[in-house]
Amino acid sequence: MTLWQSGGLAFGYVVCVLAWFGGGRPERFAVGVLLLGGLLSGPANAWEVNGIYPVWPALDGATLLILTGLCFRSDRWWPMVAASGYALMVLAQVIRLMDPTFSHYAMVSAHIGLGYVVDLALLFGVFERWMAGEKPAAPVAWRQAVRTARVGV
């Protein structure tokens, strides 16, 4: 794993924590989708066919569809940037499948760079929410869970 991959992974986890505790419902939903995609990408690396990883386009395509759906359900700007980043990731993988001269390293570099774009879009979306004075979803959700637990006792 290169330094850029390690840095992107650490940066992505920090952004996910900040988005989970500082963002609203769209940000929390995106965190869940991104973390689930990250968890599933580990086993996807085991399936290699002639130097090509066929599960990667499926995972990124599913993430693209989910983020595109989030674009239409929320009033935020950052899901469009994140979905665009994933669209370019899928495009790089399709080019890799179609053109054998497109190197694996170029595709992975595009994936890493666009991963930074997706993480930055989510981070700036949370920052914009904070600057607008909107309350995060986290404290409200925790208070509701505590209230429900007390009522059930």
C-alpha positions as CSV (number, residue, x, y, z in Angstrom):
1,M,0.0,0.0,0.0
2,T,1.4,3.3,-1.0
3,L,1.6,6.5,1.1
4,W,-1.2,8.1,-0.9
5,Q,-3.4,5.0,-0.3
6,S,-2.7,4.9,3.4
7,G,-3.2,8.7,3.7
8,G,-6.5,8.5,1.7
9,L,-7.7,5.7,4.0
10,A,-6.9,7.6,7.2
11,F,-8.4,10.8,5.8
12,G,-11.5,8.9,4.7
13,Y,-12.0,7.5,8.2
14,V,-11.5,10.9,9.8
15,V,-14.0,12.4,7.4
16,C,-16.5,9.6,8.1
17,V,-16.3,10.3,11.9
18,L,-16.7,14.0,11.4
19,A,-19.6,13.5,9.0
20,W,-21.3,11.0,11.4
21,F,-21.2,13.3,14.4
22,G,-21.5,16.7,12.6
23,G,-23.6,16.0,9.6
24,G,-27.3,15.5,9.0
25,R,-29.2,12.4,7.8
26,P,-27.8,12.6,4.2
27,E,-24.2,12.8,5.5
28,R,-24.8,9.8,7.9
29,F,-26.4,7.8,5.0
30,A,-23.4,8.5,2.8
31,V,-21.0,7.5,5.6
32,G,-22.8,4.2,5.9
33,V,-22.6,3.6,2.2
34,L,-18.9,4.6,2.0
35,L,-17.9,2.4,5.0
36,L,-19.9,-0.5,3.6
37,G,-18.2,-0.1,0.2
38,G,-14.8,0.0,2.0
39,L,-15.6,-3.2,3.9
40,L,-16.7,-5.0,0.8
41,S,-13.7,-3.8,-1.2
42,G,-11.3,-6.0,0.9
43,P,-12.8,-9.3,-0.2
44,A,-13.2,-7.9,-3.7
45,N,-9.4,-7.7,-4.0
46,A,-9.3,-11.5,-3.7
47,W,-11.2,-12.0,-7.0
48,E,-8.7,-11.3,-9.7
49,V,-9.1,-12.6,-13.3
50,N,-6.2,-12.1,-15.6
51,G,-5.0,-9.0,-13.8
52,I,-8.5,-7.5,-13.7
53,Y,-10.7,-7.2,-10.6
54,P,-14.3,-7.7,-11.8
55,V,-16.0,-6.9,-8.5
56,W,-14.6,-3.3,-8.3
57,P,-16.8,-1.9,-11.1
58,A,-19.9,-3.5,-9.5
59,L,-19.1,-2.1,-6.1
60,D,-18.4,1.4,-7.4
61,G,-21.4,1.2,-9.7
62,A,-23.7,0.4,-6.8
63,T,-22.2,3.3,-4.8
64,L,-22.7,5.5,-7.8
65,L,-26.4,4.6,-8.0
66,I,-26.9,5.1,-4.3
67,L,-25.2,8.5,-4.3
68,T,-27.2,9.5,-7.4
69,G,-30.4,8.6,-5.6
70,L,-29.2,10.7,-2.6
71,C,-28.7,13.6,-5.1
72,F,-32.4,13.6,-5.9
73,R,-33.6,13.0,-2.3
74,S,-31.6,15.7,-0.5
75,D,-31.1,19.4,-0.9
76,R,-27.3,19.2,-0.6
77,W,-24.8,20.0,-3.3
78,W,-22.1,17.5,-2.2
79,P,-23.8,14.3,-3.3
80,M,-23.6,15.5,-6.9
81,V,-19.9,16.0,-6.5
82,A,-19.5,12.6,-4.8
83,A,-21.6,10.9,-7.5
84,S,-19.6,12.6,-10.2
85,G,-16.4,11.3,-8.6
86,Y,-17.8,7.8,-8.5
87,A,-18.9,8.1,-12.1
88,L,-15.4,8.9,-13.1
89,M,-14.1,5.9,-11.1
90,V,-16.5,3.6,-12.9
91,L,-15.5,5.1,-16.2
92,A,-11.8,4.5,-15.4
93,Q,-12.6,0.9,-14.6
94,V,-14.7,0.4,-17.8
95,I,-11.8,1.8,-19.8
96,R,-9.5,-0.6,-18.1
97,L,-11.8,-3.5,-19.0
98,M,-12.1,-2.3,-22.7
99,D,-8.5,-1.2,-23.4
100,P,-5.7,-3.5,-22.3
101,T,-3.1,-0.7,-22.8
102,F,-4.7,1.3,-20.0
103,S,-2.5,0.3,-17.0
104,H,-3.8,-1.0,-13.7
105,Y,-1.7,1.7,-12.0
106,A,-3.4,4.5,-13.9
107,M,-6.8,3.1,-12.9
108,V,-5.8,2.8,-9.2
109,S,-4.3,6.3,-9.3
110,A,-7.6,7.6,-10.6
111,H,-9.5,5.7,-7.9
112,I,-7.3,7.2,-5.2
113,G,-7.5,10.7,-6.5
114,L,-11.2,10.6,-7.0
115,G,-11.6,9.0,-3.5
116,Y,-10.0,12.2,-2.1
117,V,-12.5,14.3,-4.1
118,V,-15.4,12.3,-2.6
119,D,-14.1,12.6,0.9
120,L,-13.5,16.3,0.5
121,A,-17.0,16.9,-0.9
122,L,-18.5,15.1,2.1
123,L,-16.2,17.1,4.5
124,F,-17.1,20.4,2.9
125,G,-20.7,19.5,3.0
126,V,-20.5,19.0,6.7
127,F,-18.5,22.2,7.1
128,E,-21.2,24.1,5.1
129,R,-23.9,22.6,7.4
130,W,-21.9,23.7,10.5
131,M,-21.4,27.2,9.0
132,A,-25.1,27.6,8.3
133,G,-25.8,26.8,12.0
134,E,-27.8,23.6,11.3
135,K,-27.9,21.2,14.1
136,P,-26.2,17.8,13.5
137,A,-28.3,14.7,13.4
138,A,-26.2,12.9,16.0
139,P,-27.3,14.5,19.3
140,V,-31.0,14.3,18.3
141,A,-30.7,10.6,17.4
142,W,-28.9,9.8,20.7
143,R,-31.5,11.7,22.7
144,Q,-34.3,9.9,21.0
145,A,-32.6,6.5,21.6
146,V,-32.2,7.3,25.3
147,R,-35.8,8.4,25.6
148,T,-37.0,5.2,23.9
149,A,-34.9,3.1,26.2
150,R,-36.3,4.8,29.3
151,V,-39.9,4.4,28.1
152,G,-39.4,0.7,27.4
153,V,-38.0,0.0,30.9
